[in-house]
Amino acid sequence: MSKRGEIVRRIIEEFVERRSDTAWATYDPRVVWDSSRSGLVDNAGVYVGPDGVGEFWRNWLEAWESIDFELVGLREVDNVVVTTFKQENIAKRSGVATRFEHTLAWTFRGPKIVRVDMYPTLEEALAELAFDEGD
């Protein structure tokens, strides 16, 4: 696994612990977090900079009583690390469990993450990023 893959894996591990040291140290000051294609109803949009990314995460975490996820795939192509998750969240207000999969594409420029794009499926991410399934 490349250094980029290791960084993303560390960000994910820290998220489980509700820490974000590596993420904040690695995000470019103009990082873009794009959840517009994610299928999220309340949190779909484009968030810019650390403040924007923080807003996305505050909104996301505020909605859930619990978040349980499993990293089921990590692949790297050039300067992009693509991660796929299975997730089950329990809503704070209703207590309803929601199960879904999603994919994140983490784009690096040098040592910094400049963009994170959210997709509802791996296939949509690969098509959008023009990756070949064999990559």
A tleap script that builds the chain and sets N, CA, C and O, in Angstrom:
source leaprc.protein.ff14SB
mol = sequence {
  NMET SER LYS ARG GLY GLU ILE VAL ARG ARG
  ILE ILE GLU GLU PHE VAL GLU ARG ARG SER
  ASP THR ALA TRP ALA THR TYR ASP PRO ARG
  VAL VAL TRP ASP SER SER ARG SER GLY LEU
  VAL ASP ASN ALA GLY VAL TYR VAL GLY PRO
  ASP GLY VAL GLY GLU PHE TRP ARG ASN TRP
  LEU GLU ALA TRP GLU SER ILE ASP PHE GLU
  LEU VAL GLY LEU ARG GLU VAL ASP ASN VAL
  VAL VAL THR THR PHE LYS GLN GLU ASN ILE
  ALA LYS ARG SER GLY VAL ALA THR ARG PHE
  GLU HIE THR LEU ALA TRP THR PHE ARG GLY
  PRO LYS ILE VAL ARG VAL ASP MET TYR PRO
  THR LEU GLU GLU ALA LEU ALA GLU LEU ALA
  PHE ASP GLU GLY CASP
}
set mol.1.N position { 0.846 -1.177 0.000 }
set mol.1.CA position { 0.000 0.000 0.000 }
set mol.1.C position { 0.889 1.236 0.000 }
set mol.1.O position { 1.903 1.285 0.697 }
set mol.2.N position { 0.503 2.221 -0.779 }
set mol.2.CA position { 1.286 3.451 -0.871 }
set mol.2.C position { 1.095 4.321 0.372 }
set mol.2.O position { 0.228 4.061 1.207 }
set mol.3.N position { 1.914 5.341 0.469 }
set mol.3.CA position { 1.785 6.304 1.578 }
set mol.3.C position { 0.398 6.940 1.558 }
set mol.3.O position { -0.188 7.166 2.616 }
set mol.4.N position { -0.138 7.232 0.369 }
set mol.4.CA position { -1.482 7.825 0.279 }
set mol.4.C position { -2.529 6.875 0.849 }
set mol.4.O position { -3.404 7.289 1.609 }
set mol.5.N position { -2.436 5.613 0.482 }
set mol.5.CA position { -3.364 4.618 1.018 }
set mol.5.C position { -3.256 4.505 2.528 }
set mol.5.O position { -4.269 4.382 3.217 }
set mol.6.N position { -2.048 4.544 3.041 }
set mol.6.CA position { -1.836 4.483 4.486 }
set mol.6.C position { -2.449 5.692 5.184 }
set mol.6.O position { -3.034 5.556 6.259 }
set mol.7.N position { -2.320 6.873 4.582 }
set mol.7.CA position { -2.906 8.088 5.162 }
set mol.7.C position { -4.422 7.955 5.241 }
set mol.7.O position { -5.018 8.255 6.276 }
set mol.8.N position { -5.049 7.506 4.153 }
set mol.8.CA position { -6.504 7.356 4.142 }
set mol.8.C position { -6.932 6.313 5.166 }
set mol.8.O position { -7.905 6.520 5.890 }
set mol.9.N position { -6.229 5.217 5.232 }
set mol.9.CA position { -6.558 4.184 6.226 }
set mol.9.C position { -6.449 4.759 7.644 }
set mol.9.O position { -7.285 4.461 8.497 }
set mol.10.N position { -5.439 5.569 7.895 }
set mol.10.CA position { -5.274 6.191 9.216 }
set mol.10.C position { -6.429 7.154 9.517 }
set mol.10.O position { -6.927 7.200 10.642 }
set mol.11.N position { -6.848 7.916 8.510 }
set mol.11.CA position { -7.990 8.829 8.695 }
set mol.11.C position { -9.231 8.031 9.100 }
set mol.11.O position { -9.969 8.433 10.000 }
set mol.12.N position { -9.453 6.915 8.440 }
set mol.12.CA position { -10.613 6.069 8.739 }
set mol.12.C position { -10.509 5.489 10.147 }
set mol.12.O position { -11.494 5.487 10.886 }
set mol.13.N position { -9.343 5.002 10.524 }
set mol.13.CA position { -9.145 4.453 11.862 }
set mol.13.C position { -9.390 5.521 12.927 }
set mol.13.O position { -10.004 5.243 13.957 }
set mol.14.N position { -8.915 6.728 12.683 }
set mol.14.CA position { -9.120 7.807 13.643 }
set mol.14.C position { -10.594 8.198 13.727 }
set mol.14.O position { -11.072 8.571 14.798 }
set mol.15.N position { -11.320 8.116 12.607 }
set mol.15.CA position { -12.744 8.435 12.631 }
set mol.15.C position { -13.483 7.504 13.597 }
set mol.15.O position { -14.376 7.940 14.325 }
set mol.16.N position { -13.114 6.245 13.599 }
set mol.16.CA position { -13.733 5.276 14.515 }
set mol.16.C position { -13.551 5.741 15.959 }
set mol.16.O position { -14.443 5.568 16.789 }
set mol.17.N position { -12.400 6.326 16.250 }
set mol.17.CA position { -12.086 6.819 17.596 }
set mol.17.C position { -12.587 8.242 17.811 }
set mol.17.O position { -12.358 8.831 18.867 }
set mol.18.N position { -13.270 8.794 16.810 }
set mol.18.CA position { -13.769 10.177 16.808 }
set mol.18.C position { -12.625 11.173 16.988 }
set mol.18.O position { -12.722 12.158 17.720 }
set mol.19.N position { -11.536 10.861 16.280 }
set mol.19.CA position { -10.403 11.773 16.201 }
set mol.19.C position { -10.243 12.163 14.741 }
set mol.19.O position { -10.742 11.471 13.854 }
set mol.20.N position { -9.566 13.242 14.493 }
set mol.20.CA position { -9.367 13.662 13.105 }
set mol.20.C position { -8.020 14.351 12.899 }
set mol.20.O position { -7.881 15.197 12.016 }
set mol.21.N position { -7.043 13.991 13.705 }
set mol.21.CA position { -5.724 14.626 13.624 }
set mol.21.C position { -5.115 14.491 12.230 }
set mol.21.O position { -4.668 15.479 11.647 }
set mol.22.N position { -5.096 13.280 11.703 }
set mol.22.CA position { -4.479 13.041 10.402 }
set mol.22.C position { -5.246 13.751 9.298 }
set mol.22.O position { -4.645 14.330 8.393 }
set mol.23.N position { -6.578 13.709 9.369 }
set mol.23.CA position { -7.387 14.372 8.340 }
set mol.23.C position { -7.062 15.860 8.289 }
set mol.23.O position { -6.748 16.392 7.224 }
set mol.24.N position { -7.135 16.527 9.427 }
set mol.24.CA position { -6.906 17.974 9.416 }
set mol.24.C position { -5.474 18.309 9.022 }
set mol.24.O position { -5.237 19.346 8.402 }
set mol.25.N position { -4.521 17.459 9.365 }
set mol.25.CA position { -3.128 17.712 8.990 }
set mol.25.C position { -2.892 17.474 7.502 }
set mol.25.O position { -1.951 18.021 6.925 }
set mol.26.N position { -3.745 16.659 6.879 }
set mol.26.CA position { -3.530 16.263 5.484 }
set mol.26.C position { -4.381 17.053 4.497 }
set mol.26.O position { -4.010 17.175 3.329 }
set mol.27.N position { -5.512 17.591 4.942 }
set mol.27.CA position { -6.355 18.358 4.020 }
set mol.27.C position { -5.654 19.629 3.568 }
set mol.27.O position { -5.074 20.356 4.375 }
set mol.28.N position { -5.716 19.883 2.272 }
set mol.28.CA position { -5.251 21.148 1.713 }
set mol.28.C position { -6.143 22.264 2.262 }
set mol.28.O position { -7.319 22.013 2.527 }
set mol.29.N position { -5.633 23.481 2.443 }
set mol.29.CA position { -6.473 24.576 2.939 }
set mol.29.C position { -7.695 24.866 2.047 }
set mol.29.O position { -8.672 25.459 2.504 }
set mol.30.N position { -7.633 24.448 0.791 }
set mol.30.CA position { -8.759 24.672 -0.134 }
set mol.30.C position { -9.443 23.358 -0.500 }
set mol.30.O position { -10.057 23.249 -1.561 }
set mol.31.N position { -9.338 22.365 0.376 }
set mol.31.CA position { -9.928 21.053 0.123 }
set mol.31.C position { -11.412 21.200 -0.235 }
set mol.31.O position { -12.113 22.053 0.310 }
set mol.32.N position { -11.871 20.355 -1.158 }
set mol.32.CA position { -13.278 20.322 -1.546 }
set mol.32.C position { -13.841 18.972 -1.131 }
set mol.32.O position { -13.288 17.930 -1.481 }
set mol.33.N position { -14.951 18.990 -0.376 }
set mol.33.CA position { -15.669 17.774 0.012 }
set mol.33.C position { -16.981 17.824 -0.751 }
set mol.33.O position { -17.846 18.648 -0.454 }
set mol.34.N position { -17.132 16.943 -1.738 }
set mol.34.CA position { -18.296 16.984 -2.628 }
set mol.34.C position { -19.195 15.776 -2.360 }
set mol.34.O position { -18.869 14.648 -2.732 }
set mol.35.N position { -20.322 16.029 -1.714 }
set mol.35.CA position { -21.303 14.975 -1.453 }
set mol.35.C position { -22.528 15.142 -2.350 }
set mol.35.O position { -23.576 14.551 -2.087 }
set mol.36.N position { -22.401 15.940 -3.403 }
set mol.36.CA position { -23.555 16.236 -4.265 }
set mol.36.C position { -24.052 15.014 -5.031 }
set mol.36.O position { -25.229 14.957 -5.387 }
set mol.37.N position { -23.184 14.036 -5.292 }
set mol.37.CA position { -23.584 12.818 -6.017 }
set mol.37.C position { -23.817 11.642 -5.074 }
set mol.37.O position { -24.015 10.517 -5.532 }
set mol.38.N position { -23.796 11.879 -3.786 }
set mol.38.CA position { -23.802 10.808 -2.795 }
set mol.38.C position { -25.163 10.153 -2.591 }
set mol.38.O position { -25.239 9.016 -2.125 }
set mol.39.N position { -26.219 10.848 -2.929 }
set mol.39.CA position { -27.550 10.338 -2.636 }
set mol.39.C position { -28.027 10.744 -1.247 }
set mol.39.O position { -29.135 10.385 -0.848 }
set mol.40.N position { -27.213 11.481 -0.509 }
set mol.40.CA position { -27.634 11.979 0.801 }
set mol.40.C position { -28.718 13.032 0.611 }
set mol.40.O position { -28.604 13.894 -0.260 }
set mol.41.N position { -29.738 12.967 1.401 }
set mol.41.CA position { -30.834 13.920 1.250 }
set mol.41.C position { -30.503 15.233 1.942 }
set mol.41.O position { -30.579 16.296 1.328 }
set mol.42.N position { -30.141 15.166 3.204 }
set mol.42.CA position { -29.959 16.383 3.996 }
set mol.42.C position { -28.569 17.000 3.905 }
set mol.42.O position { -28.388 18.164 4.261 }
set mol.43.N position { -27.612 16.257 3.446 }
set mol.43.CA position { -26.225 16.724 3.517 }
set mol.43.C position { -25.536 16.753 2.153 }
set mol.43.O position { -24.312 16.853 2.079 }
set mol.44.N position { -26.317 16.666 1.077 }
set mol.44.CA position { -25.725 16.710 -0.262 }
set mol.44.C position { -25.284 18.138 -0.559 }
set mol.44.O position { -26.033 19.089 -0.335 }
set mol.45.N position { -24.081 18.278 -1.056 }
set mol.45.CA position { -23.583 19.596 -1.408 }
set mol.45.C position { -22.088 19.578 -1.611 }
set mol.45.O position { -21.446 18.528 -1.573 }
set mol.46.N position { -21.551 20.754 -1.828 }
set mol.46.CA position { -20.115 20.927 -2.000 }
set mol.46.C position { -19.631 21.815 -0.861 }
set mol.46.O position { -20.124 22.928 -0.673 }
set mol.47.N position { -18.673 21.317 -0.115 }
set mol.47.CA position { -18.141 22.000 1.052 }
set mol.47.C position { -16.677 22.318 0.787 }
set mol.47.O position { -15.926 21.458 0.327 }
set mol.48.N position { -16.269 23.551 1.074 }
set mol.48.CA position { -14.924 23.993 0.707 }
set mol.48.C position { -14.142 24.423 1.942 }
set mol.48.O position { -14.653 25.109 2.827 }
set mol.49.N position { -12.884 23.993 1.967 }
set mol.49.CA position { -11.981 24.362 3.045 }
set mol.49.C position { -12.271 23.590 4.319 }
set mol.49.O position { -13.290 22.907 4.422 }
set mol.50.N position { -11.376 23.699 5.284 }
set mol.50.CA position { -11.570 22.998 6.551 }
set mol.50.C position { -12.893 23.357 7.233 }
set mol.50.O position { -13.533 22.491 7.829 }
set mol.51.N position { -13.301 24.605 7.153 }
set mol.51.CA position { -14.579 24.995 7.767 }
set mol.51.C position { -15.737 24.291 7.088 }
set mol.51.O position { -16.658 23.826 7.759 }
set mol.52.N position { -15.703 24.206 5.770 }
set mol.52.CA position { -16.761 23.526 5.034 }
set mol.52.C position { -16.800 22.045 5.347 }
set mol.52.O position { -17.874 21.485 5.567 }
set mol.53.N position { -15.630 21.399 5.370 }
set mol.53.CA position { -15.571 19.971 5.695 }
set mol.53.C position { -16.073 19.753 7.122 }
set mol.53.O position { -16.800 18.796 7.388 }
set mol.54.N position { -15.690 20.626 8.023 }
set mol.54.CA position { -16.178 20.535 9.404 }
set mol.54.C position { -17.694 20.655 9.466 }
set mol.54.O position { -18.342 19.941 10.231 }
set mol.55.N position { -18.261 21.548 8.672 }
set mol.55.CA position { -19.721 21.704 8.624 }
set mol.55.C position { -20.381 20.412 8.143 }
set mol.55.O position { -21.366 19.960 8.727 }
set mol.56.N position { -19.834 19.815 7.069 }
set mol.56.CA position { -20.381 18.545 6.592 }
set mol.56.C position { -20.421 17.532 7.724 }
set mol.56.O position { -21.456 16.916 7.976 }
set mol.57.N position { -19.290 17.359 8.409 }
set mol.57.CA position { -19.211 16.332 9.447 }
set mol.57.C position { -20.071 16.649 10.659 }
set mol.57.O position { -20.660 15.736 11.237 }
set mol.58.N position { -20.164 17.910 11.064 }
set mol.58.CA position { -21.055 18.259 12.178 }
set mol.58.C position { -22.498 17.905 11.833 }
set mol.58.O position { -23.208 17.318 12.649 }
set mol.59.N position { -22.933 18.262 10.621 }
set mol.59.CA position { -24.300 17.949 10.188 }
set mol.59.C position { -24.531 16.445 10.140 }
set mol.59.O position { -25.573 15.958 10.578 }
set mol.60.N position { -23.556 15.709 9.607 }
set mol.60.CA position { -23.686 14.257 9.461 }
set mol.60.C position { -23.754 13.585 10.828 }
set mol.60.O position { -24.655 12.786 11.084 }
set mol.61.N position { -22.821 13.899 11.690 }
set mol.61.CA position { -22.749 13.236 12.989 }
set mol.61.C position { -23.920 13.610 13.898 }
set mol.61.O position { -24.355 12.811 14.727 }
set mol.62.N position { -24.416 14.817 13.734 }
set mol.62.CA position { -25.541 15.288 14.536 }
set mol.62.C position { -26.814 14.467 14.304 }
set mol.62.O position { -27.650 14.359 15.201 }
set mol.63.N position { -26.964 13.899 13.130 }
set mol.63.CA position { -28.190 13.190 12.760 }
set mol.63.C position { -28.275 11.778 13.324 }
set mol.63.O position { -29.358 11.194 13.353 }
set mol.64.N position { -27.148 11.214 13.776 }
set mol.64.CA position { -27.118 9.788 14.093 }
set mol.64.C position { -26.833 9.516 15.560 }
set mol.64.O position { -25.974 10.150 16.173 }
set mol.65.N position { -27.566 8.569 16.103 }
set mol.65.CA position { -27.304 8.072 17.455 }
set mol.65.C position { -26.047 7.213 17.441 }
set mol.65.O position { -25.209 7.300 18.338 }
set mol.66.N position { -25.928 6.383 16.412 }
set mol.66.CA position { -24.738 5.552 16.273 }
set mol.66.C position { -24.421 5.358 14.795 }
set mol.66.O position { -25.300 5.397 13.934 }
set mol.67.N position { -23.144 5.149 14.537 }
set mol.67.CA position { -22.639 4.912 13.189 }
set mol.67.C position { -21.731 3.698 13.276 }
set mol.67.O position { -20.763 3.682 14.037 }
set mol.68.N position { -22.054 2.686 12.489 }
set mol.68.CA position { -21.241 1.480 12.454 }
set mol.68.C position { -20.886 1.226 10.997 }
set mol.68.O position { -21.776 1.084 10.159 }
set mol.69.N position { -19.608 1.166 10.688 }
set mol.69.CA position { -19.229 0.958 9.298 }
set mol.69.C position { -18.061 0.012 9.184 }
set mol.69.O position { -17.302 -0.210 10.127 }
set mol.70.N position { -17.946 -0.534 7.994 }
set mol.70.CA position { -16.857 -1.461 7.692 }
set mol.70.C position { -16.230 -1.046 6.370 }
set mol.70.O position { -16.933 -0.863 5.376 }
set mol.71.N position { -14.933 -0.900 6.358 }
set mol.71.CA position { -14.201 -0.653 5.126 }
set mol.71.C position { -14.135 -1.973 4.371 }
set mol.71.O position { -13.546 -2.938 4.857 }
set mol.72.N position { -14.738 -2.022 3.183 }
set mol.72.CA position { -14.764 -3.274 2.425 }
set mol.72.C position { -13.871 -3.229 1.189 }
set mol.72.O position { -13.698 -4.245 0.516 }
set mol.73.N position { -13.307 -2.074 0.887 }
set mol.73.CA position { -12.408 -2.001 -0.248 }
set mol.73.C position { -11.587 -0.732 -0.249 }
set mol.73.O position { -12.067 0.340 0.119 }
set mol.74.N position { -10.335 -0.869 -0.672 }
set mol.74.CA position { -9.456 0.282 -0.843 }
set mol.74.C position { -8.606 -0.016 -2.064 }
set mol.74.O position { -7.924 -1.038 -2.137 }
set mol.75.N position { -8.662 0.898 -3.017 }
set mol.75.CA position { -7.829 0.749 -4.208 }
set mol.75.C position { -7.214 2.100 -4.528 }
set mol.75.O position { -7.737 3.153 -4.163 }
set mol.76.N position { -6.097 2.035 -5.217 }
set mol.76.CA position { -5.360 3.254 -5.546 }
set mol.76.C position { -5.066 3.286 -7.032 }
set mol.76.O position { -4.650 2.291 -7.624 }
set mol.77.N position { -5.290 4.444 -7.620 }
set mol.77.CA position { -4.920 4.670 -9.005 }
set mol.77.C position { -4.338 6.076 -9.088 }
set mol.77.O position { -5.010 7.066 -8.797 }
set mol.78.N position { -3.092 6.135 -9.485 }
set mol.78.CA position { -2.395 7.420 -9.588 }
set mol.78.C position { -2.499 8.186 -8.275 }
set mol.78.O position { -2.017 7.720 -7.243 }
set mol.79.N position { -3.125 9.358 -8.310 }
set mol.79.CA position { -3.190 10.209 -7.125 }
set mol.79.C position { -4.527 10.103 -6.385 }
set mol.79.O position { -4.848 10.964 -5.566 }
set mol.80.N position { -5.314 9.047 -6.670 }
set mol.80.CA position { -6.631 8.885 -6.048 }
set mol.80.C position { -6.684 7.563 -5.272 }
set mol.80.O position { -6.273 6.512 -5.764 }
set mol.81.N position { -7.200 7.654 -4.053 }
set mol.81.CA position { -7.469 6.477 -3.236 }
set mol.81.C position { -8.988 6.344 -3.162 }
set mol.81.O position { -9.679 7.287 -2.777 }
set mol.82.N position { -9.508 5.171 -3.532 }
set mol.82.CA position { -10.949 4.935 -3.538 }
set mol.82.C position { -11.270 3.927 -2.435 }
set mol.82.O position { -10.720 2.826 -2.398 }
set mol.83.N position { -12.177 4.330 -1.535 }
set mol.83.CA position { -12.581 3.469 -0.430 }
set mol.83.C position { -14.077 3.180 -0.529 }
set mol.83.O position { -14.870 4.049 -0.893 }
set mol.84.N position { -14.443 1.949 -0.201 }
set mol.84.CA position { -15.845 1.551 -0.211 }
set mol.84.C position { -16.213 1.042 1.181 }
set mol.84.O position { -15.449 0.312 1.814 }
set mol.85.N position { -17.388 1.439 1.641 }
set mol.85.CA position { -17.855 1.112 2.983 }
set mol.85.C position { -19.240 0.488 2.960 }
set mol.85.O position { -20.066 0.812 2.106 }
set mol.86.N position { -19.485 -0.407 3.900 }
set mol.86.CA position { -20.834 -0.832 4.265 }
set mol.86.C position { -21.102 -0.127 5.586 }
set mol.86.O position { -20.237 -0.069 6.460 }
set mol.87.N position { -22.306 0.406 5.719 }
set mol.87.CA position { -22.571 1.221 6.886 }
set mol.87.C position { -23.978 0.971 7.413 }
set mol.87.O position { -24.908 0.715 6.647 }
set mol.88.N position { -24.118 1.048 8.737 }
set mol.88.CA position { -25.433 1.029 9.369 }
set mol.88.C position { -25.461 2.136 10.404 }
set mol.88.O position { -24.651 2.151 11.331 }
set mol.89.N position { -26.388 3.053 10.246 }
set mol.89.CA position { -26.540 4.167 11.175 }
set mol.89.C position { -27.911 4.080 11.824 }
set mol.89.O position { -28.866 3.605 11.210 }
set mol.90.N position { -28.008 4.536 13.061 }
set mol.90.CA position { -29.295 4.617 13.743 }
set mol.90.C position { -29.596 6.092 13.971 }
set mol.90.O position { -28.813 6.814 14.588 }
set mol.91.N position { -30.746 6.524 13.462 }
set mol.91.CA position { -31.138 7.936 13.540 }
set mol.91.C position { -31.433 8.340 14.979 }
set mol.91.O position { -32.012 7.569 15.743 }
set mol.92.N position { -31.029 9.557 15.342 }
set mol.92.CA position { -31.261 10.061 16.693 }
set mol.92.C position { -32.753 10.224 16.976 }
set mol.92.O position { -33.241 9.752 18.003 }
set mol.93.N position { -33.462 10.870 16.101 }
set mol.93.CA position { -34.878 11.192 16.375 }
set mol.93.C position { -35.786 9.974 16.324 }
set mol.93.O position { -36.595 9.762 17.227 }
set mol.94.N position { -35.656 9.179 15.278 }
set mol.94.CA position { -36.613 8.087 15.066 }
set mol.94.C position { -36.134 6.738 15.581 }
set mol.94.O position { -36.947 5.850 15.836 }
set mol.95.N position { -34.832 6.574 15.737 }
set mol.95.CA position { -34.289 5.283 16.126 }
set mol.95.C position { -34.252 4.271 14.994 }
set mol.95.O position { -33.944 3.099 15.211 }
set mol.96.N position { -34.563 4.723 13.792 }
set mol.96.CA position { -34.592 3.834 12.625 }
set mol.96.C position { -33.169 3.541 12.162 }
set mol.96.O position { -32.335 4.441 12.060 }
set mol.97.N position { -32.907 2.265 11.885 }
set mol.97.CA position { -31.605 1.846 11.359 }
set mol.97.C position { -31.609 2.007 9.844 }
set mol.97.O position { -32.564 1.622 9.171 }
set mol.98.N position { -30.548 2.571 9.324 }
set mol.98.CA position { -30.386 2.764 7.890 }
set mol.98.C position { -29.120 2.052 7.465 }
set mol.98.O position { -28.043 2.316 7.998 }
set mol.99.N position { -29.247 1.141 6.497 }
set mol.99.CA position { -28.096 0.400 5.974 }
set mol.99.C position { -27.826 0.850 4.547 }
set mol.99.O position { -28.749 0.994 3.745 }
set mol.100.N position { -26.566 1.068 4.241 }
set mol.100.CA position { -26.209 1.479 2.889 }
set mol.100.C position { -24.730 1.261 2.643 }
set mol.100.O position { -23.953 1.028 3.569 }
set mol.101.N position { -24.361 1.341 1.385 }
set mol.101.CA position { -22.953 1.324 0.990 }
set mol.101.C position { -22.635 2.677 0.367 }
set mol.101.O position { -23.522 3.350 -0.158 }
set mol.102.N position { -21.401 3.063 0.426 }
set mol.102.CA position { -20.971 4.276 -0.257 }
set mol.102.C position { -19.477 4.202 -0.535 }
set mol.102.O position { -18.750 3.395 0.046 }
set mol.103.N position { -19.051 5.058 -1.428 }
set mol.103.CA position { -17.659 5.091 -1.867 }
set mol.103.C position { -17.137 6.513 -1.773 }
set mol.103.O position { -17.841 7.468 -2.103 }
set mol.104.N position { -15.902 6.648 -1.322 }
set mol.104.CA position { -15.221 7.936 -1.282 }
set mol.104.C position { -13.992 7.876 -2.178 }
set mol.104.O position { -13.241 6.901 -2.155 }
set mol.105.N position { -13.797 8.919 -2.960 }
set mol.105.CA position { -12.592 9.058 -3.782 }
set mol.105.C position { -11.779 10.220 -3.199 }
set mol.105.O position { -12.221 11.369 -3.213 }
set mol.106.N position { -10.609 9.908 -2.697 }
set mol.106.CA position { -9.718 10.865 -2.025 }
set mol.106.C position { -8.631 11.267 -3.021 }
set mol.106.O position { -7.780 10.445 -3.359 }
set mol.107.N position { -8.642 12.490 -3.489 }
set mol.107.CA position { -7.667 12.951 -4.485 }
set mol.107.C position { -6.548 13.723 -3.789 }
set mol.107.O position { -6.789 14.653 -3.020 }
set mol.108.N position { -5.328 13.310 -4.081 }
set mol.108.CA position { -4.137 13.940 -3.509 }
set mol.108.C position { -3.449 14.815 -4.548 }
set mol.108.O position { -3.457 14.509 -5.740 }
set mol.109.N position { -2.864 15.891 -4.086 }
set mol.109.CA position { -1.891 16.665 -4.849 }
set mol.109.C position { -0.679 16.741 -3.948 }
set mol.109.O position { -0.678 17.437 -2.933 }
set mol.110.N position { 0.351 16.015 -4.337 }
set mol.110.CA position { 1.505 15.881 -3.448 }
set mol.110.C position { 1.062 15.181 -2.177 }
set mol.110.O position { 0.357 14.174 -2.238 }
set mol.111.N position { 1.467 15.700 -1.022 }
set mol.111.CA position { 1.109 15.038 0.238 }
set mol.111.C position { -0.261 15.441 0.794 }
set mol.111.O position { -0.671 14.934 1.838 }
set mol.112.N position { -0.963 16.331 0.122 }
set mol.112.CA position { -2.219 16.878 0.643 }
set mol.112.C position { -3.439 16.320 -0.081 }
set mol.112.O position { -3.398 16.063 -1.284 }
set mol.113.N position { -4.523 16.136 0.667 }
set mol.113.CA position { -5.812 15.769 0.077 }
set mol.113.C position { -6.475 17.060 -0.383 }
set mol.113.O position { -6.740 17.957 0.418 }
set mol.114.N position { -6.741 17.143 -1.688 }
set mol.114.CA position { -7.336 18.356 -2.242 }
set mol.114.C position { -8.823 18.192 -2.520 }
set mol.114.O position { -9.531 19.179 -2.722 }
set mol.115.N position { -9.301 16.950 -2.530 }
set mol.115.CA position { -10.702 16.713 -2.880 }
set mol.115.C position { -11.136 15.352 -2.357 }
set mol.115.O position { -10.378 14.383 -2.405 }
set mol.116.N position { -12.385 15.289 -1.848 }
set mol.116.CA position { -13.002 14.023 -1.488 }
set mol.116.C position { -14.390 14.032 -2.130 }
set mol.116.O position { -15.200 14.922 -1.868 }
set mol.117.N position { -14.655 13.031 -2.974 }
set mol.117.CA position { -15.942 12.914 -3.653 }
set mol.117.C position { -16.669 11.695 -3.117 }
set mol.117.O position { -16.086 10.618 -2.991 }
set mol.118.N position { -17.960 11.871 -2.798 }
set mol.118.CA position { -18.780 10.775 -2.277 }
set mol.118.C position { -19.693 10.256 -3.382 }
set mol.118.O position { -20.279 11.027 -4.142 }
set mol.119.N position { -19.799 8.930 -3.454 }
set mol.119.CA position { -20.649 8.266 -4.452 }
set mol.119.C position { -21.473 7.192 -3.752 }
set mol.119.O position { -21.032 6.620 -2.756 }
set mol.120.N position { -22.669 6.917 -4.269 }
set mol.120.CA position { -23.480 5.856 -3.659 }
set mol.120.C position { -22.943 4.450 -3.934 }
set mol.120.O position { -23.208 3.529 -3.160 }
set mol.121.N position { -22.194 4.273 -5.023 }
set mol.121.CA position { -21.657 2.945 -5.343 }
set mol.121.C position { -20.238 3.061 -5.883 }
set mol.121.O position { -19.825 4.111 -6.375 }
set mol.122.N position { -19.514 1.972 -5.782 }
set mol.122.CA position { -18.173 1.893 -6.352 }
set mol.122.C position { -18.236 2.064 -7.861 }
set mol.122.O position { -17.396 2.748 -8.445 }
set mol.123.N position { -19.224 1.448 -8.494 }
set mol.123.CA position { -19.341 1.508 -9.950 }
set mol.123.C position { -19.499 2.950 -10.433 }
set mol.123.O position { -18.894 3.349 -11.428 }
set mol.124.N position { -20.324 3.735 -9.713 }
set mol.124.CA position { -20.495 5.142 -10.102 }
set mol.124.C position { -19.201 5.926 -9.917 }
set mol.124.O position { -18.867 6.783 -10.736 }
set mol.125.N position { -18.490 5.641 -8.866 }
set mol.125.CA position { -17.212 6.319 -8.639 }
set mol.125.C position { -16.228 5.991 -9.748 }
set mol.125.O position { -15.587 6.885 -10.301 }
set mol.126.N position { -16.109 4.710 -10.072 }
set mol.126.CA position { -15.155 4.298 -11.110 }
set mol.126.C position { -15.529 4.875 -12.469 }
set mol.126.O position { -14.653 5.272 -13.237 }
set mol.127.N position { -16.815 4.922 -12.769 }
set mol.127.CA position { -17.242 5.497 -14.041 }
set mol.127.C position { -16.944 6.989 -14.099 }
set mol.127.O position { -16.448 7.491 -15.107 }
set mol.128.N position { -17.243 7.682 -13.031 }
set mol.128.CA position { -17.010 9.133 -12.962 }
set mol.128.C position { -15.522 9.463 -13.054 }
set mol.128.O position { -15.116 10.433 -13.694 }
set mol.129.N position { -14.728 8.628 -12.395 }
set mol.129.CA position { -13.287 8.861 -12.370 }
set mol.129.C position { -12.583 8.261 -13.574 }
set mol.129.O position { -11.374 8.421 -13.742 }
set mol.130.N position { -13.349 7.567 -14.412 }
set mol.130.CA position { -12.827 6.928 -15.633 }
set mol.130.C position { -11.770 5.887 -15.298 }
set mol.130.O position { -10.796 5.719 -16.032 }
set mol.131.N position { -11.971 5.182 -14.171 }
set mol.131.CA position { -11.087 4.074 -13.821 }
set mol.131.C position { -11.580 2.841 -14.514 }
set mol.131.O position { -12.778 2.672 -14.740 }
set mol.132.N position { -10.676 2.002 -14.843 }
set mol.132.CA position { -11.006 0.701 -15.400 }
set mol.132.C position { -11.171 -0.256 -14.210 }
set mol.132.O position { -10.394 -0.186 -13.257 }
set mol.133.N position { -12.158 -1.135 -14.253 }
set mol.133.CA position { -12.384 -2.084 -13.163 }
set mol.133.C position { -11.126 -2.866 -12.827 }
set mol.133.O position { -10.977 -3.320 -11.692 }
set mol.134.N position { -10.232 -3.033 -13.762 }
set mol.134.CA position { -9.008 -3.781 -13.517 }
set mol.134.C position { -7.942 -2.990 -12.788 }
set mol.134.O position { -6.946 -3.562 -12.346 }
set mol.135.N position { -8.128 -1.682 -12.652 }
set mol.135.CA position { -7.120 -0.846 -12.003 }
set mol.135.C position { -7.014 -1.124 -10.524 }
set mol.135.O position { -6.207 -0.499 -9.835 }
savepdb mol mol.pdb
quit
